[in-house]
C-alpha cells in the first residue's frame, strides 16, 4: 500500500510540474518578481507550487534553497514563510525517504555505494542532523542515503525537523538583509557545534541515569 501511495504521489507531482511548465520555467530562471506576482494572485496555487518546489529541491538539489525561502518569506511574511518552508521541507524529505526505501533501494544502494550507507547507519540521527545544519552535503543525498540505509523513519524525521528548524531560521533572515550568506555559514557552524556538544552531554547524562536505575533495580 505504501508503495502504491508513494508512486501516486510522485506521478501527481510530475503531472503538476508538466501542466505548469511556464511558471516553473520562471522559477528556474530566478525571475522572482514574476513568480511572486503570479503566486500572490492565487493562494491555493501558492501552497501547491511551494511544496512541489521543496520536493524537487529535496529530490535533486537543483534549486537553491535560499530561492525557495525568499519566495515563501516574500509571500507569507517572515514567520509564516519560515514555518511553511520548514514544514514543506520535512514533508518532502519524508516522501523522498519513503520513495528511496520502497521503490529505489536496490538501484540507489549501487549508486551511492556502501561507504555512504555505512556512515548513515553508524551515526544515524547525528548524521542526518549534522547534514541538515551544515550545507556541505546535498539535501537530496541525505534523503536518499538515509532511505536505503537501516535508519528508522522516526530518527530521520526528528533529525530533519530539528536541523531544518535551525538552518531555515538563518536562511530566512537573508532576504531581509539581516544576515549575509558569509555570516550565515560561520553562524551555522558555531551553532551546530554547540548543539552537538549539548547533545553529547545529554546522551552522557542519560546513559549515567539509566545505569543508576539499572543498578538500583538489580
C-alpha beads as a LAMMPS data file, in Angstrom:
LAMMPS data file: protein, C-alpha beads

218 atoms
217 bonds

1 atom types
1 bond types

-500.0 500.0 xlo xhi
-500.0 500.0 ylo yhi
-500.0 500.0 zlo zhi

Masses

1 110.0

Atoms # bond

1 1 1 0.000 0.000 0.000
2 1 1 2.845 2.392 0.889
3 1 1 4.483 1.719 -2.467
4 1 1 1.287 2.495 -4.344
5 1 1 0.667 5.725 -2.436
6 1 1 4.275 6.812 -2.936
7 1 1 4.047 6.155 -6.675
8 1 1 0.752 8.037 -6.936
9 1 1 2.276 11.000 -5.108
10 1 1 5.272 11.087 -7.444
11 1 1 3.038 10.902 -10.527
12 1 1 0.780 13.708 -9.287
13 1 1 3.797 15.949 -8.682
14 1 1 5.244 15.163 -12.134
15 1 1 1.903 15.960 -13.827
16 1 1 1.558 19.207 -11.889
17 1 1 5.032 20.367 -12.958
18 1 1 4.270 19.497 -16.591
19 1 1 0.943 21.378 -16.609
20 1 1 2.541 24.453 -15.010
21 1 1 5.734 24.404 -17.064
22 1 1 5.681 28.163 -17.756
23 1 1 5.627 29.069 -14.059
24 1 1 8.385 26.600 -13.212
25 1 1 10.465 27.997 -16.080
26 1 1 10.254 31.446 -14.472
27 1 1 11.423 29.916 -11.203
28 1 1 14.281 28.139 -12.953
29 1 1 15.334 31.494 -14.444
30 1 1 15.102 33.084 -10.951
31 1 1 12.562 35.658 -12.178
32 1 1 11.335 36.242 -8.627
33 1 1 9.218 39.335 -9.355
34 1 1 7.125 37.472 -11.936
35 1 1 6.887 34.332 -9.786
36 1 1 5.860 36.162 -6.618
37 1 1 3.395 38.345 -8.542
38 1 1 1.740 35.271 -10.066
39 1 1 1.573 33.291 -6.851
40 1 1 0.154 36.151 -4.771
41 1 1 -2.921 36.165 -7.013
42 1 1 -3.738 32.526 -6.255
43 1 1 -3.180 31.326 -2.685
44 1 1 -4.092 27.618 -3.248
45 1 1 -1.672 27.539 -6.198
46 1 1 0.980 29.110 -3.976
47 1 1 0.764 26.323 -1.403
48 1 1 0.968 23.624 -4.067
49 1 1 3.808 25.230 -6.042
50 1 1 5.958 25.963 -2.986
51 1 1 5.537 22.387 -1.772
52 1 1 6.410 20.961 -5.194
53 1 1 9.475 23.210 -5.349
54 1 1 10.614 21.947 -1.962
55 1 1 10.020 18.375 -3.135
56 1 1 12.181 18.949 -6.224
57 1 1 14.885 20.560 -4.086
58 1 1 14.900 17.553 -1.773
59 1 1 14.986 15.156 -4.728
60 1 1 17.742 16.622 -6.894
61 1 1 19.030 19.777 -5.139
62 1 1 18.952 21.701 -8.423
63 1 1 17.053 24.657 -6.972
64 1 1 18.883 26.856 -4.428
65 1 1 17.197 26.560 -1.052
66 1 1 17.605 30.282 -0.422
67 1 1 15.486 30.931 -3.537
68 1 1 12.588 28.915 -2.113
69 1 1 12.765 30.624 1.271
70 1 1 12.915 34.023 -0.399
71 1 1 9.687 33.248 -2.295
72 1 1 7.915 31.972 0.830
73 1 1 9.033 34.869 3.026
74 1 1 8.067 37.427 0.356
75 1 1 4.562 35.958 0.042
76 1 1 3.737 34.864 3.601
77 1 1 5.966 37.164 5.656
78 1 1 8.934 36.154 7.790
79 1 1 7.280 33.959 10.432
80 1 1 4.771 32.116 8.261
81 1 1 7.195 31.913 5.343
82 1 1 9.808 30.393 7.625
83 1 1 7.378 27.904 9.184
84 1 1 5.866 26.926 5.824
85 1 1 9.337 26.364 4.359
86 1 1 10.246 24.206 7.340
87 1 1 7.016 22.200 7.220
88 1 1 7.230 21.512 3.483
89 1 1 10.903 20.557 3.770
90 1 1 10.138 17.943 6.430
91 1 1 7.189 16.570 4.434
92 1 1 9.184 16.470 1.187
93 1 1 12.140 14.784 2.885
94 1 1 9.828 12.151 4.337
95 1 1 8.318 11.444 0.932
96 1 1 11.753 11.080 -0.684
97 1 1 12.840 8.826 2.181
98 1 1 9.868 6.518 1.601
99 1 1 10.340 6.542 -2.169
100 1 1 14.003 5.567 -1.787
101 1 1 13.220 2.823 0.718
102 1 1 10.187 1.331 -1.025
103 1 1 10.933 1.789 -4.707
104 1 1 14.573 2.506 -5.440
105 1 1 16.513 0.840 -2.635
106 1 1 18.355 -1.698 -4.782
107 1 1 19.220 0.815 -7.511
108 1 1 20.321 3.542 -5.099
109 1 1 22.367 1.127 -2.999
110 1 1 24.556 0.501 -6.034
111 1 1 24.763 4.173 -6.998
112 1 1 25.520 5.584 -3.535
113 1 1 27.974 2.900 -2.546
114 1 1 28.487 1.091 0.734
115 1 1 30.545 3.900 2.305
116 1 1 27.619 6.335 2.355
117 1 1 25.245 3.726 3.756
118 1 1 27.708 2.682 6.458
119 1 1 28.196 6.304 7.538
120 1 1 24.463 6.895 7.779
121 1 1 23.782 3.634 9.624
122 1 1 26.657 4.109 12.061
123 1 1 25.765 7.638 13.105
124 1 1 22.031 7.618 12.338
125 1 1 20.343 10.618 13.936
126 1 1 23.517 12.701 14.225
127 1 1 24.485 12.112 10.596
128 1 1 21.154 13.431 9.349
129 1 1 21.021 16.257 11.902
130 1 1 24.553 17.469 11.125
131 1 1 23.895 17.203 7.399
132 1 1 20.847 19.448 7.742
133 1 1 22.764 22.180 9.567
134 1 1 25.988 22.112 7.561
135 1 1 25.145 22.937 3.908
136 1 1 28.078 20.827 2.707
137 1 1 26.100 17.692 1.908
138 1 1 23.310 17.981 -0.708
139 1 1 19.849 17.638 0.818
140 1 1 18.855 15.023 -1.734
141 1 1 21.871 12.848 -0.916
142 1 1 20.977 12.808 2.779
143 1 1 17.397 11.781 1.983
144 1 1 18.413 9.033 -0.433
145 1 1 21.254 7.648 1.678
146 1 1 19.008 7.508 4.750
147 1 1 16.246 5.883 2.720
148 1 1 18.383 2.961 1.564
149 1 1 20.032 2.516 4.972
150 1 1 18.626 0.959 8.134
151 1 1 17.981 4.330 9.795
152 1 1 14.466 4.410 11.231
153 1 1 11.953 6.854 9.801
154 1 1 11.417 8.291 13.289
155 1 1 15.101 9.196 13.735
156 1 1 15.311 10.544 10.200
157 1 1 12.227 12.729 10.585
158 1 1 13.247 14.058 14.012
159 1 1 16.784 14.913 12.889
160 1 1 15.427 16.595 9.753
161 1 1 12.843 18.596 11.680
162 1 1 15.346 19.856 14.275
163 1 1 18.154 20.527 11.814
164 1 1 15.980 22.393 9.308
165 1 1 14.302 24.367 12.078
166 1 1 17.698 25.859 12.903
167 1 1 19.118 26.165 9.397
168 1 1 15.969 27.647 7.847
169 1 1 15.772 30.327 10.516
170 1 1 19.131 31.719 9.455
171 1 1 18.301 31.421 5.757
172 1 1 15.019 33.284 6.284
173 1 1 16.950 36.272 7.649
174 1 1 18.956 36.681 4.434
175 1 1 16.116 38.071 2.240
176 1 1 15.609 40.808 4.865
177 1 1 19.280 41.735 4.750
178 1 1 19.674 40.826 8.418
179 1 1 22.247 38.187 7.605
180 1 1 24.667 37.669 4.747
181 1 1 25.499 34.317 3.220
182 1 1 29.044 34.528 4.602
183 1 1 27.819 35.292 8.128
184 1 1 25.289 32.537 7.790
185 1 1 27.916 29.881 7.210
186 1 1 30.006 30.883 10.221
187 1 1 26.956 31.245 12.459
188 1 1 25.601 27.858 11.465
189 1 1 28.966 26.218 12.037
190 1 1 29.190 27.640 15.560
191 1 1 25.574 26.798 16.325
192 1 1 25.956 23.272 15.001
193 1 1 28.987 22.679 17.222
194 1 1 27.035 23.989 20.199
195 1 1 24.115 21.674 19.523
196 1 1 26.440 18.731 19.012
197 1 1 28.099 19.468 22.333
198 1 1 24.747 19.778 24.130
199 1 1 23.523 16.567 22.529
200 1 1 26.637 14.659 23.611
201 1 1 26.233 15.975 27.165
202 1 1 22.563 14.962 27.136
203 1 1 23.396 11.447 25.914
204 1 1 26.106 11.070 28.560
205 1 1 23.821 12.241 31.370
206 1 1 21.015 9.992 30.144
207 1 1 23.361 6.998 29.961
208 1 1 24.558 7.554 33.529
209 1 1 20.974 7.975 34.739
210 1 1 19.863 4.738 33.064
211 1 1 22.887 2.959 34.535
212 1 1 21.982 4.139 38.037
213 1 1 18.395 2.984 37.578
214 1 1 19.593 -0.396 36.315
215 1 1 21.912 -0.888 39.296
216 1 1 19.183 0.220 41.700
217 1 1 16.678 -2.311 40.308
218 1 1 19.094 -5.221 40.348

Bonds

1 1 1 2
2 1 2 3
3 1 3 4
4 1 4 5
5 1 5 6
6 1 6 7
7 1 7 8
8 1 8 9
9 1 9 10
10 1 10 11
11 1 11 12
12 1 12 13
13 1 13 14
14 1 14 15
15 1 15 16
16 1 16 17
17 1 17 18
18 1 18 19
19 1 19 20
20 1 20 21
21 1 21 22
22 1 22 23
23 1 23 24
24 1 24 25
25 1 25 26
26 1 26 27
27 1 27 28
28 1 28 29
29 1 29 30
30 1 30 31
31 1 31 32
32 1 32 33
33 1 33 34
34 1 34 35
35 1 35 36
36 1 36 37
37 1 37 38
38 1 38 39
39 1 39 40
40 1 40 41
41 1 41 42
42 1 42 43
43 1 43 44
44 1 44 45
45 1 45 46
46 1 46 47
47 1 47 48
48 1 48 49
49 1 49 50
50 1 50 51
51 1 51 52
52 1 52 53
53 1 53 54
54 1 54 55
55 1 55 56
56 1 56 57
57 1 57 58
58 1 58 59
59 1 59 60
60 1 60 61
61 1 61 62
62 1 62 63
63 1 63 64
64 1 64 65
65 1 65 66
66 1 66 67
67 1 67 68
68 1 68 69
69 1 69 70
70 1 70 71
71 1 71 72
72 1 72 73
73 1 73 74
74 1 74 75
75 1 75 76
76 1 76 77
77 1 77 78
78 1 78 79
79 1 79 80
80 1 80 81
81 1 81 82
82 1 82 83
83 1 83 84
84 1 84 85
85 1 85 86
86 1 86 87
87 1 87 88
88 1 88 89
89 1 89 90
90 1 90 91
91 1 91 92
92 1 92 93
93 1 93 94
94 1 94 95
95 1 95 96
96 1 96 97
97 1 97 98
98 1 98 99
99 1 99 100
100 1 100 101
101 1 101 102
102 1 102 103
103 1 103 104
104 1 104 105
105 1 105 106
106 1 106 107
107 1 107 108
108 1 108 109
109 1 109 110
110 1 110 111
111 1 111 112
112 1 112 113
113 1 113 114
114 1 114 115
115 1 115 116
116 1 116 117
117 1 117 118
118 1 118 119
119 1 119 120
120 1 120 121
121 1 121 122
122 1 122 123
123 1 123 124
124 1 124 125
125 1 125 126
126 1 126 127
127 1 127 128
128 1 128 129
129 1 129 130
130 1 130 131
131 1 131 132
132 1 132 133
133 1 133 134
134 1 134 135
135 1 135 136
136 1 136 137
137 1 137 138
138 1 138 139
139 1 139 140
140 1 140 141
141 1 141 142
142 1 142 143
143 1 143 144
144 1 144 145
145 1 145 146
146 1 146 147
147 1 147 148
148 1 148 149
149 1 149 150
150 1 150 151
151 1 151 152
152 1 152 153
153 1 153 154
154 1 154 155
155 1 155 156
156 1 156 157
157 1 157 158
158 1 158 159
159 1 159 160
160 1 160 161
161 1 161 162
162 1 162 163
163 1 163 164
164 1 164 165
165 1 165 166
166 1 166 167
167 1 167 168
168 1 168 169
169 1 169 170
170 1 170 171
171 1 171 172
172 1 172 173
173 1 173 174
174 1 174 175
175 1 175 176
176 1 176 177
177 1 177 178
178 1 178 179
179 1 179 180
180 1 180 181
181 1 181 182
182 1 182 183
183 1 183 184
184 1 184 185
185 1 185 186
186 1 186 187
187 1 187 188
188 1 188 189
189 1 189 190
190 1 190 191
191 1 191 192
192 1 192 193
193 1 193 194
194 1 194 195
195 1 195 196
196 1 196 197
197 1 197 198
198 1 198 199
199 1 199 200
200 1 200 201
201 1 201 202
202 1 202 203
203 1 203 204
204 1 204 205
205 1 205 206
206 1 206 207
207 1 207 208
208 1 208 209
209 1 209 210
210 1 210 211
211 1 211 212
212 1 212 213
213 1 213 214
214 1 214 215
215 1 215 216
216 1 216 217
217 1 217 218
